[in-house]
């Protein structure tokens, strides 16, 4: 059974405080990393900050920090990894909302970047945010001022690149666009979402776990795969059940666009059961890690309970 994090017990209060602290930490680091809006080109920099700051639950950063705690990753490495995945995520949202993609006018409770600015600026914003993400994790000072090895830093870059390219997020979006109005099998839908959504969530966890042992990584990868899919199943459920104010984006967009989802393929009750099964598989994967994985367990509930 998925834990109800609305309870006010000591454990829940501790987790809520940890979440708030990591969200604030992420916001502060992004504030420092993003170019100031008064620096040329001012419109581009203003739009980058508009798109990356003050929004979202920072779930990818939270997963990164939780994995970093598990593997005793140094704070500066965890910060770089968390900010990199949030910059990539912001990049994907800016591009996904454009008329040539999902054509959505609202994101994180405010006008999408292309509505607040214009389409050309939004295109450049996405490109610049993606580039900044790789600049952050490949920075020479990150290697110079931590125990990070050159091999580990190369792994950071490689993990993020794989998650965002044609066999990851970008490829998943391509399949998504090509699937509009078509009927997909459950296996095809899983493949699409493993790429489009799951890849970056898995990368967030693996980046934070850069210092983990090989044995720990086996469990972490299994957890990441299951919770990445659970995240998307819950998103599909919320698209049906939640309103636009709650979502921070246009509700019912998938149905209006005639997109295949877990709800359209499985039905709403079965989709909820599938989300629960993925959550339970994710929790089971963490068993060998003991108490060190507690934050990841709590985040699994945080992610999965959104539709319950």
LINDAWO-V687896 format. One line per field, one symbol per residue. psi: psi as a letter, one per 40 degrees, with the letter a starting at -180 (. if undefined). Layout:
BEGIN
psi->???
END
This chain:
BEGIN
psi->hhiheeifiddddddddddddddddddddddddiiieehihdddddddddddifiiefddddddddddddefiiddddddddddddddddddddddeidebegheihfeihiddddbiddddddddddddddddddeehdddddfaehiddddddddddddddeaeebdddddddddeeheihiidddddddddddddddddddddddfdeiiddddddddddddddddddddddddddddiiddddeihieddddefihidddddiddddddddddddddddddedeeaddedddddddddddede.
END
